[in-house]
Amino acid sequence: MTKQNNHEGRYLPEGMEIYANWPFFIIVALWCLHRNTWVNRNDIARAFKLSDRKASFQLSYLMNKKHIIDSEIRKTRS
């Protein structure tokens, strides 16, 4: 687990520790990029040990940061 001064402690998946001082949404985006496959809320929740609600927020946040994050969005029915 990693602690930043601007938010509560966060769990980082293996290999993401080198980004520990980066903003959390950037770490999540990089993790998604490293996966090289489609990701969803459940993937993020599992990898970062977040609640489904917090994982959904991270996904929403990434989708709304188009000026920072280059992404492709595929919506599916659950």
Backbone as ProteinMPNN parsed JSONL, in Angstrom:
{"seq_chain_A": "MTKQNNHEGRYLPEGMEIYANWPFFIIVALWCLHRNTWVNRNDIARAFKLSDRKASFQLSYLMNKKHIIDSEIRKTRS", "coords_chain_A": {"N_chain_A": [[0.853, -1.171, 0.0], [0.408, 2.234, -0.634], [1.057, 5.596, 0.307], [-0.133, 8.805, -0.256], [0.108, 12.376, -0.004], [-2.081, 13.779, -0.907], [-4.381, 12.259, -0.934], [-6.176, 9.442, 0.544], [-4.49, 6.375, 1.601], [-3.565, 4.071, -0.965], [-3.847, 0.941, -2.611], [-1.457, -0.458, -4.725], [-1.13, -2.307, -7.686], [1.155, -5.004, -8.46], [4.195, -3.976, -9.89], [3.413, -1.393, -10.373], [4.357, 0.223, -8.454], [6.452, 1.955, -8.912], [5.318, 4.25, -9.775], [4.26, 5.488, -7.615], [4.188, 8.123, -6.56], [2.717, 9.541, -8.339], [-0.353, 11.027, -9.625], [-3.338, 9.312, -8.682], [-5.289, 8.635, -10.655], [-3.789, 8.663, -12.983], [-2.054, 6.555, -12.543], [-3.888, 4.452, -12.565], [-4.73, 4.677, -15.238], [-2.31, 4.093, -16.58], [-1.944, 1.464, -15.724], [-4.125, 0.264, -16.983], [-3.346, 0.642, -19.644], [-1.024, -0.954, -19.718], [-2.164, -3.422, -19.495], [-3.151, -3.96, -21.984], [-5.585, -4.739, -23.099], [-9.208, -4.746, -23.146], [-10.642, -3.156, -20.322], [-12.647, -3.203, -17.351], [-14.876, -1.966, -14.783], [-14.828, -3.934, -12.775], [-12.332, -5.173, -13.146], [-10.583, -3.088, -12.464], [-11.385, -2.642, -9.818], [-10.659, -5.076, -8.595], [-7.844, -5.172, -9.084], [-6.846, -2.853, -7.82], [-7.875, -3.053, -5.354], [-10.356, -1.792, -4.684], [-13.642, -0.548, -3.864], [-16.592, -1.381, -5.78], [-17.945, 0.936, -6.419], [-15.985, 2.977, -6.108], [-14.178, 2.135, -8.042], [-15.74, 2.45, -10.332], [-15.96, 5.211, -10.295], [-13.285, 5.916, -10.83], [-13.026, 4.936, -13.439], [-14.949, 6.489, -14.777], [-13.832, 9.004, -14.35], [-11.458, 8.792, -15.823], [-12.545, 8.533, -18.403], [-13.594, 11.043, -18.748], [-11.433, 12.702, -18.886], [-10.402, 13.541, -21.397], [-8.64, 15.361, -22.511], [-6.27, 14.732, -21.354], [-5.996, 11.956, -21.14], [-5.769, 9.517, -23.555], [-8.095, 7.483, -24.888], [-10.069, 4.567, -25.699], [-13.461, 3.811, -25.82], [-15.698, 1.299, -25.055], [-18.892, 0.438, -24.805], [-20.885, -1.852, -23.046], [-23.639, -4.02, -22.401], [-24.635, -4.897, -19.125]], "CA_chain_A": [[0.0, 0.0, 0.0], [1.178, 3.46, -0.794], [0.382, 6.752, 0.911], [0.151, 10.114, -0.843], [-0.413, 13.429, 0.87], [-3.3, 14.394, -1.414], [-5.537, 11.377, -0.76], [-5.904, 8.334, 1.461], [-3.618, 5.325, 1.085], [-4.088, 3.271, -2.07], [-3.115, -0.266, -2.959], [-0.986, -0.456, -6.105], [-0.797, -3.645, -8.164], [2.571, -5.283, -8.691], [4.774, -3.293, -11.034], [2.972, 0.001, -10.446], [4.935, 0.939, -7.311], [7.365, 3.011, -9.375], [4.51, 5.448, -10.024], [3.577, 5.762, -6.347], [4.015, 9.556, -6.293], [1.912, 10.118, -9.413], [-1.792, 11.056, -9.307], [-3.909, 7.968, -8.731], [-5.971, 8.367, -11.923], [-2.748, 8.387, -13.977], [-1.592, 5.191, -12.258], [-4.935, 3.559, -13.076], [-4.652, 4.732, -16.706], [-1.115, 3.351, -16.995], [-2.216, 0.05, -15.489], [-5.016, -0.15, -18.079], [-2.519, 0.598, -20.849], [-0.13, -2.116, -19.609], [-2.974, -4.637, -19.671], [-3.26, -4.15, -23.433], [-6.872, -5.361, -23.404], [-10.306, -3.971, -22.572], [-10.801, -3.282, -18.868], [-13.922, -2.705, -16.842], [-14.885, -1.587, -13.37], [-14.45, -5.076, -11.943], [-10.881, -5.35, -13.265], [-9.948, -2.02, -11.681], [-11.7, -2.895, -8.407], [-9.826, -6.199, -8.139], [-6.413, -4.861, -9.135], [-6.485, -1.783, -6.887], [-8.589, -3.334, -4.096], [-11.324, -0.712, -4.489], [-15.047, -0.933, -3.949], [-17.115, -1.207, -7.134], [-18.29, 2.351, -6.581], [-14.752, 3.751, -6.317], [-13.632, 1.725, -9.34], [-16.58, 3.124, -11.33], [-15.559, 6.617, -10.297], [-12.005, 6.016, -11.528], [-13.291, 4.728, -14.86], [-15.631, 7.71, -15.238], [-12.861, 10.094, -14.317], [-10.574, 8.601, -16.976], [-13.293, 8.799, -19.629], [-13.851, 12.481, -18.841], [-10.154, 13.42, -18.979], [-9.986, 13.357, -22.788], [-7.519, 16.246, -22.824], [-5.068, 14.161, -20.734], [-5.973, 10.51, -21.353], [-6.242, 9.053, -24.858], [-8.701, 6.186, -24.61], [-11.172, 4.071, -26.504], [-14.534, 3.38, -24.923], [-16.623, 0.317, -25.609], [-19.959, 0.228, -23.827], [-21.577, -3.131, -23.165], [-24.715, -4.215, -21.42], [-24.203, -5.797, -18.049]], "C_chain_A": [[0.894, 1.227, 0.0], [0.385, 4.627, -0.238], [0.83, 8.017, 0.193], [-0.447, 11.167, 0.06], [-1.749, 13.98, 0.375], [-4.522, 13.482, -1.384], [-5.149, 10.215, 0.144], [-5.042, 7.275, 0.794], [-4.307, 4.499, 0.017], [-3.218, 2.046, -2.257], [-2.708, -0.155, -4.423], [-0.643, -1.881, -6.522], [0.704, -3.779, -8.411], [3.044, -4.603, -9.975], [4.404, -1.827, -11.132], [3.57, 0.843, -9.325], [5.841, 2.088, -7.744], [6.632, 4.324, -9.65], [3.833, 5.955, -8.753], [3.341, 7.243, -6.07], [3.197, 10.265, -7.363], [0.451, 10.19, -8.977], [-2.414, 9.672, -9.545], [-4.572, 7.67, -10.074], [-4.966, 8.073, -13.044], [-2.212, 6.967, -13.786], [-2.605, 4.18, -12.795], [-4.878, 3.521, -14.604], [-3.451, 3.947, -17.227], [-1.312, 1.849, -16.822], [-3.107, -0.498, -16.609], [-4.22, -0.307, -19.373], [-1.623, -0.639, -20.852], [-0.882, -3.423, -19.802], [-3.124, -4.988, -21.142], [-4.502, -4.948, -23.831], [-7.958, -4.463, -22.819], [-10.348, -4.202, -21.063], [-12.166, -2.743, -18.475], [-13.785, -2.397, -15.353], [-14.406, -2.724, -12.48], [-12.948, -5.332, -11.973], [-10.147, -4.341, -12.39], [-10.17, -2.256, -10.19], [-10.805, -3.997, -7.84], [-8.359, -5.805, -8.037], [-5.994, -3.856, -8.074], [-7.17, -1.933, -5.526], [-9.514, -2.177, -3.718], [-12.724, -1.298, -4.445], [-15.493, -0.741, -5.398], [-17.421, 0.26, -7.415], [-17.046, 3.2, -6.868], [-14.101, 3.397, -7.655], [-14.426, 2.374, -10.474], [-16.217, 4.587, -11.434], [-14.25, 6.789, -11.059], [-12.195, 5.875, -13.036], [-13.967, 5.952, -15.469], [-14.661, 8.87, -15.35], [-11.932, 10.002, -15.522], [-11.287, 8.943, -18.281], [-13.538, 10.289, -19.829], [-12.586, 13.32, -18.948], [-9.574, 13.292, -20.387], [-8.805, 14.23, -23.179], [-6.198, 15.729, -22.245], [-4.891, 12.693, -21.122], [-6.548, 10.181, -22.728], [-6.803, 7.651, -24.656], [-9.743, 5.834, -25.659], [-12.202, 3.53, -25.534], [-15.439, 2.418, -25.677], [-17.668, 0.055, -24.538], [-20.648, -1.098, -24.114], [-22.694, -3.182, -22.144], [-24.236, -5.176, -20.353], [-25.247, -6.826, -17.73]], "O_chain_A": [[1.986, 1.232, 0.567], [-0.844, 4.633, -0.313], [2.026, 8.269, 0.05], [-1.391, 10.898, 0.803], [-2.483, 14.589, 1.154], [-5.607, 13.91, -1.78], [-3.979, 10.018, 0.471], [-4.88, 7.273, -0.426], [-5.512, 4.257, 0.096], [-2.0, 2.103, -2.085], [-3.527, 0.204, -5.269], [0.057, -2.587, -5.797], [1.419, -2.786, -8.551], [2.374, -4.653, -11.006], [5.019, -1.087, -11.9], [3.319, 2.046, -9.252], [5.982, 3.078, -7.026], [7.255, 5.382, -9.746], [2.919, 6.776, -8.828], [2.368, 7.583, -5.398], [3.009, 11.48, -7.288], [0.053, 9.483, -8.051], [-2.053, 8.966, -10.486], [-4.433, 6.56, -10.588], [-5.273, 7.31, -13.959], [-1.948, 6.263, -14.761], [-2.23, 3.177, -13.403], [-4.969, 2.447, -15.199], [-3.567, 3.216, -18.211], [-0.898, 1.058, -17.67], [-2.869, -1.593, -17.119], [-4.403, -1.278, -20.106], [-1.481, -1.298, -21.882], [-0.299, -4.421, -20.227], [-3.212, -6.161, -21.507], [-4.471, -5.732, -24.78], [-7.659, -3.525, -22.08], [-10.115, -5.315, -20.591], [-12.758, -1.93, -19.185], [-12.717, -2.55, -14.76], [-13.657, -2.496, -11.531], [-12.353, -5.668, -10.949], [-9.212, -4.69, -11.668], [-9.25, -2.089, -9.389], [-10.262, -3.866, -6.743], [-7.707, -6.069, -7.027], [-4.917, -3.979, -7.49], [-7.062, -1.062, -4.662], [-9.468, -1.655, -2.603], [-12.962, -2.405, -4.928], [-14.845, -0.02, -6.158], [-17.184, 0.757, -8.516], [-17.059, 4.043, -7.765], [-13.538, 4.264, -8.323], [-13.842, 2.802, -11.471], [-16.169, 5.146, -12.53], [-14.121, 7.719, -11.856], [-11.591, 6.613, -13.815], [-13.595, 6.395, -16.555], [-14.672, 9.618, -16.327], [-11.647, 11.01, -16.169], [-10.702, 9.571, -19.164], [-13.674, 10.747, -20.963], [-12.67, 14.54, -19.088], [-8.396, 12.973, -20.552], [-8.047, 13.877, -24.083], [-5.129, 16.225, -22.599], [-3.778, 12.243, -21.396], [-7.691, 10.531, -23.025], [-6.067, 6.733, -24.294], [-10.226, 6.69, -26.399], [-11.863, 2.873, -24.55], [-15.881, 2.696, -26.792], [-17.354, -0.49, -23.479], [-20.955, -1.425, -25.26], [-22.678, -2.463, -21.146], [-23.525, -6.14, -20.635], [-25.043, -7.661, -16.849]]}, "name": "protein", "num_of_chains": 1, "seq": "MTKQNNHEGRYLPEGMEIYANWPFFIIVALWCLHRNTWVNRNDIARAFKLSDRKASFQLSYLMNKKHIIDSEIRKTRS"}
